[in-house]
Amino acid sequence: MSINPTWPRYVWPQVALSQRVYWQDIAFALVGAVMPIAMGIFPMVQVRDAPPLPGGIRPIDLLAPSGLCVSIIWIAYAVINSAARRRETRTYKRLRATPIPQSAILVGEATSAALPALAQSGIVLAIAVGYFSVAPPVHWTLVVTGLVIGAITMGLLTFGVSGLLPSSELSTWIVTPFVIGMWILSGSLTVTSGVASTIDRISDYLPSTAFVQIVRTGYVGQDFVNHDLVRHPQLSLSQAVDAIHQPLGVLILWIAVGYLLFRTCFTWDPRTSRRRGRITGSATGNRSVTGAGR
């Protein structure tokens, strides 16, 4: 008697398949592989010789942890473009005809997007510590938590949004400005101290800003959620956990939004098929009405 594979055993083959399909478009894959690392390192290059801030911390010590988050933000680019391509090529439709559960397909796709992003974060960390002489993270637990929950948030949110977007070519042009915007507004390019601006306050509710705040607070061991602080006292792990309650709540909210969008907007079939189905149905209805009139 054969035993059906358990649910986790469906996921990893899906991850391997997703990676193989991803690297078939080498130009797209290279952009997704190289760009997050370059964007994570670039701000550190700009401030490597900048003087310390009030309190003695260097700007590069704050831009290093946010550099780890760039690849997590870039998950939006990878997921939306990949989902659009695989929908148009009917990859998803063929997978649904197999015994693989839909949940395993989606978890495999999300894991496929998250694993390279976490690897890219590790590369940026190694460059920051090894080349720019940035100290290692103070609270590793919070850094890893921020990166992982950020990856979950971006993956789920953008899977839901992908159902609203048109063809893969247009999706690339649509999503890229949003990825750049989230990167800029997250605080990954600058170091702010003193009273926050209105844009800073609004940006606090973006998912990208939330996990940058968590990672930066855990990395440096100081409160970088509260903009009003000029001098940031050193925090224990329990104090740092208490300091990140706002961005953690923001991420939980975005996870709920992403799940709602996924349940209501994500589709497995190409848009052309859905449009053709509606047109055919409309035409059939018109013919039957005409025949009844006769």
Secondary structure by P-SEA (a helix, b strand, c coil): cccccccccccaaaaaaaaaaaacaaaaaaaaacaaaaaaacccccccccccccccccaaaaaaaaaaaccccaaaaaaaaaaaaaaaaaaaaaaaaccccaaaaaaaaaaaaaaaaaaaaaaaaaaaaccccccccccaaaaaaaaaaaaaaaaaaaaaaccccccaaaaaaaaaaaaaaaaaaccccccccccccaaaaaacccaaaaaaaaaaaaacccccccccccccccccaaaaaaaaaaaaaaaaaaaaaaaaaaacccccccaaaaaaaaaaaaaaaaaaaaaaac
